[in-house]
């Protein structure tokens, strides 16, 4: 190869990327991106080129940008794929797409539609039940009318929408931490765990849908959920809404389930004698949306402790 | 299909979810890069076959390599690596068969590229590894010059004294050593370089 093949400036940017020191892992600003692009294109000289070289030598993202620019420059200067091949590939892909099942609706859309459907269903149910109760007040054998709150909390009542819950363990807890490499360049230091009380929904981020949320629940509530998870029963959706929000995306026919990590047991207060006041504390939970692609590895590592066939939807565990 | 300026991450998400038109958009955006990488790695006679086989394999695997792409890292750099592994596997499979191969369908059973779980760190490590191989093939003086300049960060004055060269001669020696290193790197990672003149 001669110097014509790479060009001195072209070579300078690749050399800088090659000898990147990885001292910085900082997302590039718009200005830095422009400088790196100019440098990779060989359009900088003198002090500007030296400054760009320093940036590429130090910052891993700048070095990656140089690699990307070189790849794209070579692709742009090379020939396009032959038309016949392109048509064949696109035709095959469209045929394959047509055979695939319909796409899932975005989480937020499903959640919203569930809320509207839920509100409408509840309104109709209230009107019908209210009319019935006025005309024929229901009585138990003891003569006491059935308590509405009790009815709502009865998970076995088929009229009350509920979600299956189960206990689970995870083989590799390392999967529960957020890998730093998945953080976005455009959002320096972004973490879904930024605010303990803020629940972020999937699909709200610019480029990457968050796949876990942090919430706080009282230890009493958590203990009650886990008790029902152990017994293999279900929990009314209204009660779980604080945990996963759009539980309406669950469908009873799909047998979707919320899994509770066995490790959560360590955060529950010890049982106390009847005369001792009960200790209640706040437990910080992290809830993973197992239906999102980043959770694939997590899903593989989870063992569900129930013989029932369930489709895991969410995994609630300790907040690291 | 959403607007044209969607990010690679959004586009890939649409592709893996089978959103109508998403694959076409992905193809329009990245096919040239993929074709270029195939062209740099495959024999000229096989380029179209390998290119088509790559997309067939992508669809057959339900876009698994795209699912494994680490969002936040560069998609073109990742794709270049995936293509490179695919081409290597293509020829490995071709070599392992005694009779001639007529098309991608025939080697389908043999093709099972490694899962790609690459991070930015691994992209840089890969480039560094190739760079060290190219550096190791240089002669002793070139190795020392490159090492002083890029690894030890010695100034030109220090290097000129060490190699007993005038500043002008040092610049020439440095430029030639760098060109030879890049020539070696080009044979190992041709997708980063222009075709030979």
Boltz contact constraints between the chains, C-beta under 6 A:
constraints:
  - contact:
      token1: [A, 1]
      token2: [B, 183]
      max_distance: 6.0
  - contact:
      token1: [A, 1]
      token2: [B, 186]
      max_distance: 6.0
  - contact:
      token1: [A, 3]
      token2: [B, 179]
      max_distance: 6.0
  - contact:
      token1: [A, 4]
      token2: [B, 197]
      max_distance: 6.0
  - contact:
      token1: [A, 5]
      token2: [B, 196]
      max_distance: 6.0
  - contact:
      token1: [A, 6]
      token2: [B, 182]
      max_distance: 6.0
  - contact:
      token1: [A, 11]
      token2: [B, 178]
      max_distance: 6.0
  - contact:
      token1: [A, 11]
      token2: [B, 182]
      max_distance: 6.0
  - contact:
      token1: [A, 15]
      token2: [B, 178]
      max_distance: 6.0
  - contact:
      token1: [A, 18]
      token2: [B, 127]
      max_distance: 6.0
  - contact:
      token1: [A, 18]
      token2: [B, 131]
      max_distance: 6.0
  - contact:
      token1: [A, 19]
      token2: [B, 150]
      max_distance: 6.0
  - contact:
      token1: [A, 20]
      token2: [B, 124]
      max_distance: 6.0
  - contact:
      token1: [A, 60]
      token2: [B, 120]
      max_distance: 6.0
  - contact:
      token1: [A, 60]
      token2: [B, 124]
      max_distance: 6.0
  - contact:
      token1: [A, 63]
      token2: [B, 124]
      max_distance: 6.0
  - contact:
      token1: [A, 64]
      token2: [B, 74]
      max_distance: 6.0
  - contact:
      token1: [A, 64]
      token2: [B, 120]
      max_distance: 6.0
  - contact:
      token1: [A, 67]
      token2: [B, 77]
      max_distance: 6.0
  - contact:
      token1: [A, 68]
      token2: [B, 74]
      max_distance: 6.0
  - contact:
      token1: [A, 68]
      token2: [B, 76]
      max_distance: 6.0
  - contact:
      token1: [A, 68]
      token2: [B, 77]
      max_distance: 6.0
  - contact:
      token1: [A, 70]
      token2: [B, 192]
      max_distance: 6.0
  - contact:
      token1: [A, 71]
      token2: [B, 76]
      max_distance: 6.0
  - contact:
      token1: [A, 71]
      token2: [B, 80]
      max_distance: 6.0
  - contact:
      token1: [A, 71]
      token2: [B, 191]
      max_distance: 6.0
  - contact:
      token1: [A, 72]
      token2: [B, 76]
      max_distance: 6.0
  - contact:
      token1: [A, 74]
      token2: [B, 36]
      max_distance: 6.0
  - contact:
      token1: [A, 75]
      token2: [B, 32]
      max_distance: 6.0
  - contact:
      token1: [A, 75]
      token2: [B, 33]
      max_distance: 6.0
  - contact:
      token1: [A, 75]
      token2: [B, 36]
      max_distance: 6.0
  - contact:
      token1: [A, 78]
      token2: [B, 36]
      max_distance: 6.0
  - contact:
      token1: [A, 80]
      token2: [B, 32]
      max_distance: 6.0
  - contact:
      token1: [A, 81]
      token2: [B, 31]
      max_distance: 6.0
  - contact:
      token1: [A, 81]
      token2: [B, 35]
      max_distance: 6.0
  - contact:
      token1: [A, 85]
      token2: [B, 48]
      max_distance: 6.0
  - contact:
      token1: [A, 85]
      token2: [B, 52]
      max_distance: 6.0
  - contact:
      token1: [A, 89]
      token2: [B, 55]
      max_distance: 6.0
  - contact:
      token1: [A, 90]
      token2: [B, 24]
      max_distance: 6.0
  - contact:
      token1: [A, 93]
      token2: [B, 23]
      max_distance: 6.0
  - contact:
      token1: [A, 96]
      token2: [B, 59]
      max_distance: 6.0
  - contact:
      token1: [A, 97]
      token2: [B, 18]
      max_distance: 6.0
  - contact:
      token1: [A, 100]
      token2: [B, 18]
      max_distance: 6.0
  - contact:
      token1: [A, 103]
      token2: [B, 17]
      max_distance: 6.0
  - contact:
      token1: [A, 103]
      token2: [B, 18]
      max_distance: 6.0
  - contact:
      token1: [A, 103]
      token2: [B, 19]
      max_distance: 6.0
  - contact:
      token1: [A, 181]
      token2: [B, 70]
      max_distance: 6.0
  - contact:
      token1: [A, 181]
      token2: [B, 119]
      max_distance: 6.0
  - contact:
      token1: [A, 182]
      token2: [B, 71]
      max_distance: 6.0
  - contact:
      token1: [A, 182]
      token2: [B, 72]
      max_distance: 6.0
  - contact:
      token1: [A, 183]
      token2: [B, 72]
      max_distance: 6.0
  - contact:
      token1: [A, 184]
      token2: [B, 72]
      max_distance: 6.0
  - contact:
      token1: [A, 207]
      token2: [B, 7]
      max_distance: 6.0
  - contact:
      token1: [A, 207]
      token2: [B, 9]
      max_distance: 6.0
  - contact:
      token1: [A, 208]
      token2: [B, 9]
      max_distance: 6.0
  - contact:
      token1: [A, 208]
      token2: [B, 71]
      max_distance: 6.0
  - contact:
      token1: [A, 293]
      token2: [B, 67]
      max_distance: 6.0
